[in-house]
Amino acid sequence: MGTANRFKLFSIRGGVHPQDRKQLSADQAIESLPLPPLLHIPLQQHIGAPAEPLVRRGDQVKKGALLARSQGAISAPVHAPTSGRIMGIGGYPAHHASGLSVRTITLKPDGRDEWIDNLDPVADPFSLEPDEIARRVAEAGIVGMGGATFPSAVKLNLRRRYSLHTLVINGAECEPYLTCDDRLMRERSDAVLDGVRLMAHGLGVDRVLFAIEDNKPAAQLAMRSAAANHPAVTVVGLPTRYPMGSEKHLVQALTGKETPARGLTADIGIVVHNVATALAVHEALREGRPLISRVMTVSGAAIRTPRNLLVPLGTPLSHLIDYCGGFSQEPSRLISGGPMMGQPLPSTRVPVVKGSNGLLALTDEEIQAGREMPCIRCASCVQACPCGLVPLEMAAHIRAGSLDSSVKLGLLDCIACGSCAYVCPSHIPLAHCFNFAKGELAARQRTQHKQGETKRLAEARTLRMEAAKQAKRAAMLKRKQEQATQKAPAAEVVSSEAQT
């Protein structure tokens, strides 16, 4: 089994070393959060189409019951985090910076926390065919739990299209403050490893690289101990540098291979999954349990008692804050996820979703937000960018309204890690600028698609109407010919009688 000092790592560009502040919660063991009075379960907690509800107001459901089924190839079902009564299905603020409402199922727990009767665990999941593993993972509603929320079964099925040889497990957890994956590796190492091996079996690969940053020595030790009897699994120590947990940069650091621009790591034979996703796969196959809860870090200087909590999906964030003793002072910013790539939250009413790995309440001192000043062209952002881009030039083109030029400079290759903004001495919000530009481009593409679709439908309607006119003319001509044919014999009879 490989170790940190025997495994050759490759250098990657850029990166930064922010204060990790993990000491706030790293020593806090995972606690189970009590159920809140109401759970608000969004129908879309994943990339792709929202789930389609199968329940109605007034229905009684048990824990693990299917509340909404997946729609389409890219989607994921939603299950009941506990037993209780469906109070309604309607709009509720989304776990998103916009705060816009999304379709949400509201469930009132009954306090019994009673599981469904038809859980379907597998005694030996390694006896299952890869297609069956992917099917069960899909039915359990498992998505990428590092924050991307891409349906995990879709990734497992990449074996059908690509020649895969390696599974990489992302245990870097490079974002400051977050320690939930660290605690999972330390407390549930055997279960995590079992999920990892099951995913490798489902992908048909015989090599696993389990990557953990060096600032998590206890997690490295726990996973090496769990993997001691599994030579196909190599636990690798990574240098502590942000954004080492970025999927493509992680693969490059481990293998020296660069993922094609706007391509997938599967293009070079590698699939990446998160630690928490591996645990969810273990629970789905070994215990038959769908994804109904997840571990989150609640931290920041404004939180009275930072903790790592096992949280039922749909729990309002206010319930987590109350359990952690509330705020020690009014936070300047609430963030879902880490401070570098996380999203600001509009309020604490929003619910926990499958991609929620952290809730941060940060003070002014932690944010250190200075007044924005003009760019001094120091190129610090260029040195920090892990993608080899020139952020200051991209930002200048975007602010001038030239989005197409920013795309030529590599806007779509930006991973929004925020390293450029972190090192900028002028406090220019570069990452926000790039995210705005990407959103604007996406909106334009949607508009163009809508216009193209409208044009296509109009042309199709014109063709249908023309075809209908031609069919009508043909029918009229046919009737006239038939009438003429019928009149001709009658005229011949009259003529014959006249001659007689």
C-alpha positions as CSV (number, residue, x, y, z in Angstrom):
1,M,0.0,0.0,0.0
2,G,1.4,3.4,-1.0
3,T,2.1,6.1,1.6
4,A,2.6,9.8,1.4
5,N,6.4,9.6,1.2
6,R,6.5,6.7,-1.2
7,F,4.0,8.0,-3.7
8,K,5.3,10.4,-6.4
9,L,3.2,13.6,-6.6
10,F,3.2,16.1,-9.5
11,S,3.2,19.8,-9.1
12,I,0.2,22.0,-10.1
13,R,0.0,25.6,-10.9
14,G,-0.9,28.4,-8.6
15,G,-2.9,28.0,-5.4
16,V,-2.9,29.8,-2.1
17,H,-2.5,29.1,1.6
18,P,-5.4,30.7,3.5
19,Q,-5.7,30.3,7.2
20,D,-7.5,27.0,7.5
21,R,-9.2,27.6,10.9
22,K,-10.1,24.0,11.1
23,Q,-9.1,23.9,14.7
24,L,-12.5,25.4,15.5
25,S,-14.3,22.1,14.8
26,A,-11.7,19.5,14.0
27,D,-11.8,18.0,17.5
28,Q,-15.6,17.9,17.6
29,A,-16.9,14.4,17.1
30,I,-20.0,13.9,14.9
31,E,-23.2,14.4,16.9
32,S,-26.8,13.5,15.7
33,L,-28.9,16.6,15.4
34,P,-32.4,16.3,17.0
35,L,-35.3,16.6,14.5
36,P,-36.8,20.0,14.0
37,P,-40.6,20.7,14.2
38,L,-40.8,20.8,10.3
39,L,-38.6,19.5,7.5
40,H,-38.6,21.4,4.2
41,I,-37.4,19.0,1.5
42,P,-36.7,20.5,-1.9
43,L,-37.5,18.5,-5.0
44,Q,-34.2,19.6,-6.6
45,Q,-31.2,18.9,-4.5
46,H,-29.0,17.8,-7.5
47,I,-27.8,18.8,-10.9
48,G,-30.4,17.9,-13.5
49,A,-34.2,17.7,-13.6
50,P,-36.2,18.1,-10.3
51,A,-37.8,15.1,-8.8
52,E,-41.5,14.5,-9.4
53,P,-43.6,14.3,-6.2
54,L,-45.4,11.0,-5.4
55,V,-47.1,12.2,-2.2
56,R,-49.9,14.6,-1.4
57,R,-50.9,16.8,1.5
58,G,-52.1,14.7,4.4
59,D,-50.2,11.5,3.5
60,Q,-48.5,9.6,6.4
61,V,-45.0,8.4,5.4
62,K,-42.3,6.4,7.1
63,K,-38.6,7.1,7.3
64,G,-36.9,6.3,4.0
65,A,-40.2,6.4,2.0
66,L,-39.9,7.6,-1.6
67,L,-41.4,11.1,-1.7
68,A,-40.4,12.1,-5.3
69,R,-39.0,10.0,-8.1
70,S,-36.3,11.1,-10.5
71,Q,-37.1,12.5,-14.0
72,G,-34.9,11.9,-17.0
73,A,-31.4,10.6,-17.3
74,I,-29.9,13.3,-15.0
75,S,-32.0,13.5,-11.9
76,A,-32.3,12.0,-8.4
77,P,-35.2,10.8,-6.2
78,V,-36.0,12.3,-2.8
79,H,-36.8,10.3,0.4
80,A,-38.4,11.0,3.8
81,P,-35.7,11.8,6.4
82,T,-38.1,10.6,9.1
83,S,-41.6,9.4,9.6
84,G,-44.5,11.9,9.8
85,R,-47.2,13.7,7.9
86,I,-46.9,15.6,4.6
87,M,-48.1,19.2,5.3
88,G,-48.0,20.4,1.7
89,I,-46.0,20.8,-1.5
90,G,-45.3,24.4,-2.5
91,G,-42.7,27.2,-2.8
92,Y,-40.1,27.6,-0.1
93,P,-36.8,29.6,-0.1
94,A,-34.0,27.7,-1.9
95,H,-30.6,26.9,-0.5
96,H,-29.1,29.4,-2.8
97,A,-27.8,33.0,-2.7
98,S,-30.9,34.2,-4.7
99,G,-33.3,33.1,-2.0
100,L,-35.9,32.3,-4.7
101,S,-38.6,29.8,-4.0
102,V,-38.4,26.2,-5.3
103,R,-40.9,23.4,-5.1
104,T,-40.6,21.8,-1.7
105,I,-42.3,19.1,0.3
106,T,-43.0,20.0,3.9
107,L,-42.9,17.1,6.4
108,K,-44.0,17.3,10.0
109,P,-42.1,14.6,12.1
110,D,-44.3,12.4,14.3
111,G,-41.4,11.7,16.7
112,R,-41.4,7.9,16.1
113,D,-38.6,8.0,13.4
114,E,-40.1,4.7,12.1
115,W,-38.3,3.1,9.1
116,I,-40.2,1.7,6.0
117,D,-40.7,-2.1,6.0
118,N,-39.1,-2.8,2.6
119,L,-35.5,-1.9,3.1
120,D,-33.4,-4.1,0.8
121,P,-29.9,-4.6,2.1
122,V,-27.4,-6.8,0.3
123,A,-25.5,-9.4,2.3
124,D,-22.6,-9.4,-0.3
125,P,-22.8,-6.3,-2.5
126,F,-19.6,-7.5,-4.3
127,S,-21.6,-10.2,-5.9
128,L,-23.8,-7.6,-7.7
129,E,-23.2,-6.8,-11.3
130,P,-22.1,-3.2,-12.0
131,D,-25.4,-2.3,-13.5
132,E,-27.2,-3.4,-10.4
133,I,-24.9,-1.4,-8.2
134,A,-25.6,1.7,-10.3
135,R,-29.3,1.0,-10.2
136,R,-29.4,0.8,-6.4
137,V,-27.2,3.9,-6.0
138,A,-29.6,5.8,-8.3
139,E,-32.7,4.6,-6.3
140,A,-31.1,5.7,-3.1
141,G,-30.9,9.2,-4.4
142,I,-27.1,9.5,-3.9
143,V,-25.4,12.5,-5.4
144,G,-21.9,14.0,-5.2
145,M,-21.7,15.2,-1.6
146,G,-18.6,17.4,-1.9
147,G,-20.9,20.1,-3.2
148,A,-21.3,19.3,-6.9
149,T,-24.4,17.2,-6.4
150,F,-24.1,15.3,-9.7
151,P,-26.1,12.1,-9.6
152,S,-23.5,9.4,-8.5
153,A,-25.1,6.6,-10.6
154,V,-24.4,8.6,-13.7
155,K,-20.7,8.7,-12.8
156,L,-20.8,4.9,-12.1
157,N,-22.2,4.3,-15.5
158,L,-19.3,6.2,-17.2
159,R,-17.7,2.7,-17.6
160,R,-20.0,2.2,-20.5
161,R,-18.5,5.1,-22.5
162,Y,-14.9,5.3,-21.3
163,S,-12.0,3.0,-20.7
164,L,-11.6,3.5,-16.9
165,H,-8.7,2.3,-14.8
166,T,-8.6,4.4,-11.6
167,L,-11.0,5.7,-8.9
168,V,-9.8,8.7,-7.0
169,I,-11.4,9.5,-3.6
170,N,-11.3,13.1,-2.7
171,G,-10.5,13.4,1.0
172,A,-8.6,16.7,0.6
173,E,-11.2,18.9,2.1
174,C,-9.1,21.9,1.2
175,E,-11.6,24.6,2.1
176,P,-10.9,26.4,5.4
177,Y,-13.2,25.7,8.4
178,L,-14.7,22.5,7.0
179,T,-13.9,19.3,8.9
180,C,-16.9,17.0,8.3
181,D,-15.0,14.8,5.8
182,D,-12.1,14.7,8.2
183,R,-14.4,13.4,11.0
184,L,-16.0,10.8,8.7
185,M,-12.6,9.4,7.8
186,R,-11.6,9.3,11.5
187,E,-14.8,7.9,12.9
188,R,-16.2,5.8,10.0
189,S,-13.1,4.7,8.2
190,D,-14.1,1.1,7.7
191,A,-17.5,2.0,6.3
192,V,-16.0,4.7,4.1
193,L,-13.5,2.2,2.7
194,D,-16.2,-0.3,2.1
195,G,-18.1,2.2,0.0
196,V,-14.9,3.1,-1.9
197,R,-14.3,-0.5,-2.8
198,L,-17.9,-1.0,-3.8
199,M,-17.7,2.0,-6.1
200,A,-14.4,0.6,-7.6
201,H,-16.3,-2.7,-8.2
202,G,-19.1,-0.9,-9.8
203,L,-16.8,1.1,-12.1
204,G,-14.7,-2.0,-13.0
205,V,-11.4,-0.5,-12.0
206,D,-8.6,-2.2,-10.0
207,R,-6.8,0.9,-8.7
208,V,-7.9,3.3,-6.0
209,L,-6.1,6.5,-5.0
210,F,-7.4,7.8,-1.7
211,A,-6.1,11.4,-1.4
212,I,-6.0,13.3,2.0
213,E,-4.2,16.6,2.8
214,D,-1.4,16.5,5.2
215,N,-3.2,18.7,7.7
216,K,-5.4,15.7,8.6
217,P,-2.8,13.2,10.0
218,A,-5.5,11.4,12.1
219,A,-7.6,10.8,9.0
220,Q,-4.6,9.6,7.1
221,L,-3.7,7.2,9.8
222,A,-7.3,5.9,10.1
223,M,-7.7,5.3,6.4
224,R,-4.3,3.6,6.1
225,S,-5.3,1.3,8.9
226,A,-8.6,0.5,7.2
227,A,-6.9,-0.1,3.9
228,A,-4.0,-2.2,5.2
229,N,-5.4,-5.5,3.8
230,H,-6.5,-4.0,0.5
231,P,-3.5,-3.6,-1.8
232,A,-5.6,-2.0,-4.6
233,V,-6.2,1.0,-2.3
234,T,-3.4,3.5,-1.9
235,V,-3.8,6.3,0.7
236,V,-1.9,9.3,-0.5
237,G,-0.9,12.4,1.5
238,L,-1.3,15.7,-0.3
239,P,0.5,19.0,0.4
240,T,-1.8,21.4,2.2
241,R,-2.6,23.9,-0.5
242,Y,-5.9,25.4,-1.8
243,P,-7.5,24.3,-4.2
244,M,-6.0,20.9,-4.0
245,G,-9.5,19.4,-3.7
246,S,-10.5,20.6,-7.2
247,E,-11.2,17.5,-9.2
248,K,-9.0,18.2,-12.2
249,H,-6.1,19.5,-10.2
250,L,-6.3,16.6,-7.7
251,V,-6.0,14.2,-10.6
252,Q,-3.1,16.1,-12.1
253,A,-1.3,16.1,-8.7
254,L,-1.8,12.4,-8.3
255,T,-1.1,11.2,-11.9
256,G,0.6,14.0,-13.8
257,K,-2.2,13.9,-16.4
258,E,-4.1,17.0,-17.4
259,T,-7.8,16.7,-18.1
260,P,-8.8,18.2,-21.5
261,A,-10.2,21.7,-21.4
262,R,-13.9,21.5,-20.6
263,G,-13.6,17.7,-20.6
264,L,-14.1,15.0,-18.0
265,T,-11.5,13.2,-15.9
266,A,-13.1,10.1,-17.5
267,D,-11.5,11.2,-20.7
268,I,-8.1,10.1,-19.2
269,G,-9.6,7.0,-17.5
270,I,-10.2,8.4,-14.0
271,V,-13.4,9.0,-12.0
272,V,-13.4,11.1,-8.8
273,H,-15.8,10.6,-5.9
274,N,-16.1,12.3,-2.5
275,V,-15.6,10.7,1.0
276,A,-19.2,11.3,2.1
277,T,-20.5,9.9,-1.2
278,A,-18.6,6.7,-0.5
279,L,-20.2,6.4,2.9
280,A,-23.7,6.9,1.4
281,V,-22.9,4.1,-1.1
282,H,-22.0,1.8,1.7
283,E,-25.2,2.5,3.6
284,A,-27.3,2.1,0.4
285,L,-25.9,-1.3,-0.5
286,R,-25.1,-2.8,2.9
287,E,-28.2,-1.4,4.8
288,G,-30.6,-0.6,2.0
289,R,-30.9,3.0,3.3
290,P,-31.5,5.9,0.9
291,L,-29.7,9.3,1.3
292,I,-31.7,11.1,3.9
293,S,-29.1,12.8,6.1
294,R,-25.5,14.1,5.9
295,V,-22.7,15.3,8.1
296,M,-22.1,19.1,8.2
297,T,-19.6,21.4,9.8
298,V,-21.2,24.4,11.6
299,S,-18.4,26.9,12.3
300,G,-17.1,30.4,12.2
301,A,-16.2,32.9,15.0
302,A,-19.8,34.0,15.2
303,I,-20.9,30.5,16.2
304,R,-20.9,30.0,19.9
305,T,-20.0,26.3,19.8
306,P,-18.8,25.0,16.4
307,R,-19.7,21.4,15.8
308,N,-19.9,18.5,13.3
309,L,-23.5,17.4,13.0
310,L,-25.4,14.5,11.3
311,V,-28.3,16.5,9.9
312,P,-31.6,15.2,8.4
313,L,-32.1,16.7,5.0
314,G,-34.6,19.5,5.0
315,T,-33.7,20.8,8.4
316,P,-33.8,24.6,8.5
317,L,-30.3,26.1,9.1
318,S,-31.7,28.1,12.1
319,H,-32.1,24.7,13.9
320,L,-28.4,23.9,13.5
321,I,-27.4,27.3,14.8
322,D,-29.7,27.0,17.8
323,Y,-28.2,23.6,18.6
324,C,-24.7,25.1,18.5
325,G,-25.7,27.7,21.1
326,G,-26.7,30.4,18.7
327,F,-24.5,33.4,17.6
328,S,-21.8,34.7,19.9
329,Q,-22.1,38.0,17.9
330,E,-24.0,39.1,14.9
331,P,-22.4,37.5,11.8
332,S,-21.3,39.7,8.9
333,R,-21.8,36.9,6.5
334,L,-23.6,33.5,6.3
335,I,-22.1,31.0,3.9
336,S,-23.1,27.6,2.7
337,G,-20.0,25.5,2.2
338,G,-16.5,26.9,2.6
339,P,-15.4,30.6,2.5
340,M,-13.6,30.3,-0.8
341,M,-16.2,28.6,-3.1
342,G,-19.3,28.6,-0.8
343,Q,-22.5,30.6,-1.5
344,P,-23.8,33.5,0.7
345,L,-27.1,32.6,2.2
346,P,-30.1,34.9,2.2
347,S,-31.4,33.7,5.6
348,T,-31.3,30.9,8.1
349,R,-34.7,29.7,7.0
350,V,-33.3,27.7,4.1
351,P,-33.1,23.9,4.5
352,V,-30.1,21.6,4.5
353,V,-29.8,19.8,1.1
354,K,-27.7,16.9,-0.2
355,G,-24.8,19.2,-1.2
356,S,-24.6,21.0,2.1
357,N,-21.3,20.3,3.7
358,G,-20.9,23.4,5.9
359,L,-22.6,26.4,7.5
360,L,-20.3,29.3,8.3
361,A,-21.1,32.4,10.3
362,L,-18.2,34.8,9.8
363,T,-17.3,38.0,11.5
364,D,-15.9,41.2,10.0
365,E,-12.4,40.2,11.3
366,E,-12.6,36.8,9.4
367,I,-13.9,38.3,6.2
368,Q,-11.3,41.1,6.2
369,A,-13.2,42.8,3.4
370,G,-11.4,46.0,2.3
371,R,-12.7,48.7,0.0
372,E,-12.4,47.8,-3.6
373,M,-9.7,49.9,-5.4
374,P,-8.5,50.0,-9.1
375,C,-6.4,47.2,-10.4
376,I,-2.7,47.9,-10.0
377,R,-1.7,45.2,-12.4
378,C,0.5,43.4,-9.9
379,A,-0.3,40.0,-11.5
380,S,-0.8,38.4,-8.1
381,C,-4.0,36.9,-9.4
382,V,-2.0,35.4,-12.4
383,Q,0.4,33.7,-10.1
384,A,-2.4,32.3,-7.8
385,C,-4.6,31.0,-10.6
386,P,-4.4,27.2,-10.7
387,C,-5.8,27.1,-14.2
388,G,-3.1,29.3,-15.7
389,L,-5.5,32.1,-16.6
390,V,-5.0,35.9,-16.5
391,P,-7.8,37.0,-14.2
392,L,-7.0,40.7,-14.4
393,E,-7.4,40.7,-18.2
394,M,-10.6,38.6,-18.1
395,A,-12.1,41.0,-15.5
396,A,-11.2,44.0,-17.6
397,H,-13.0,42.6,-20.7
398,I,-16.0,41.6,-18.7
399,R,-16.4,45.1,-17.2
400,A,-16.1,46.5,-20.6
401,G,-19.0,44.4,-21.7
402,S,-16.9,42.1,-24.0
403,L,-18.0,38.7,-22.8
404,D,-16.9,37.0,-26.0
405,S,-13.3,38.2,-25.5
406,S,-13.3,36.9,-21.9
407,V,-14.3,33.5,-23.2
408,K,-11.4,33.6,-25.6
409,L,-9.2,34.4,-22.6
410,G,-10.4,31.2,-20.8
411,L,-13.5,32.3,-18.8
412,L,-15.1,28.9,-19.2
413,D,-12.0,27.2,-17.8
414,C,-12.2,29.1,-14.6
415,I,-13.2,26.8,-11.7
416,A,-14.4,29.7,-9.5
417,C,-12.0,28.7,-6.7
418,G,-11.5,32.4,-5.6
419,S,-7.7,32.2,-5.3
420,C,-7.4,35.3,-7.5
421,A,-9.7,37.3,-5.3
422,Y,-8.0,36.1,-2.1
423,V,-4.6,37.5,-3.1
424,C,-5.8,40.7,-4.8
425,P,-4.4,43.7,-2.9
426,S,-7.1,45.9,-4.4
427,H,-9.9,43.7,-3.0
428,I,-11.4,43.3,-6.4
429,P,-14.2,40.6,-6.3
430,L,-12.8,38.7,-9.3
431,A,-14.6,35.4,-8.6
432,H,-17.9,37.2,-8.4
433,C,-17.1,39.0,-11.6
434,F,-16.4,35.7,-13.4
435,N,-19.5,34.0,-11.9
436,F,-21.6,36.9,-13.1
437,A,-20.2,36.6,-16.6
438,K,-20.8,32.9,-16.7
439,G,-24.4,33.5,-15.6
440,E,-24.9,36.1,-18.3
441,L,-23.4,33.8,-21.0
442,A,-25.7,31.0,-19.8
443,A,-28.7,33.4,-20.0
444,R,-27.8,34.5,-23.5
445,Q,-27.4,30.8,-24.6
446,R,-30.9,30.1,-23.1
447,T,-32.3,33.0,-25.0
448,Q,-30.6,31.9,-28.3
449,H,-31.9,28.4,-27.7
450,K,-35.4,29.7,-27.1
451,Q,-35.3,31.8,-30.2
452,G,-33.9,28.9,-32.2
453,E,-36.6,26.6,-30.9
454,T,-39.3,29.2,-31.6
455,K,-38.0,29.5,-35.1
456,R,-37.9,25.8,-35.6
457,L,-41.4,25.4,-34.3
458,A,-42.7,28.2,-36.5
459,E,-41.0,26.6,-39.6
460,A,-42.4,23.2,-38.6
461,R,-45.9,24.8,-38.3
462,T,-45.5,26.4,-41.7
463,L,-44.5,23.0,-43.2
464,R,-47.5,21.3,-41.6
465,M,-49.9,23.9,-42.8
466,E,-48.5,23.7,-46.3
467,A,-48.7,19.9,-46.2
468,A,-52.3,20.1,-45.0
469,K,-53.1,22.5,-47.9
470,Q,-51.5,20.2,-50.4
471,A,-53.4,17.2,-48.9
472,K,-56.6,19.2,-49.1
473,R,-56.0,20.1,-52.8
474,A,-55.2,16.5,-53.6
475,A,-58.4,15.3,-51.9
476,M,-60.5,17.9,-53.8
477,L,-58.8,16.9,-57.1
478,K,-59.5,13.2,-56.4
479,R,-63.1,13.9,-55.6
480,K,-63.5,15.8,-58.9
481,Q,-61.9,13.0,-60.8
482,E,-64.2,10.5,-59.2
483,Q,-67.3,12.7,-59.9
484,A,-66.2,13.0,-63.6
485,T,-65.7,9.3,-63.8
486,Q,-69.2,8.7,-62.5
487,K,-70.8,11.2,-64.9
488,A,-69.1,9.8,-68.0
489,P,-70.9,6.4,-68.0
490,A,-74.3,8.1,-67.4
491,A,-73.7,10.4,-70.4
492,E,-72.9,7.3,-72.6
493,V,-76.2,5.6,-71.5
494,V,-78.3,8.7,-72.4
495,S,-76.6,9.0,-75.8
496,S,-77.2,5.3,-76.6
497,E,-80.9,5.6,-75.7
498,A,-81.3,8.6,-77.9
499,Q,-79.8,6.7,-80.9
500,T,-82.2,3.8,-80.4
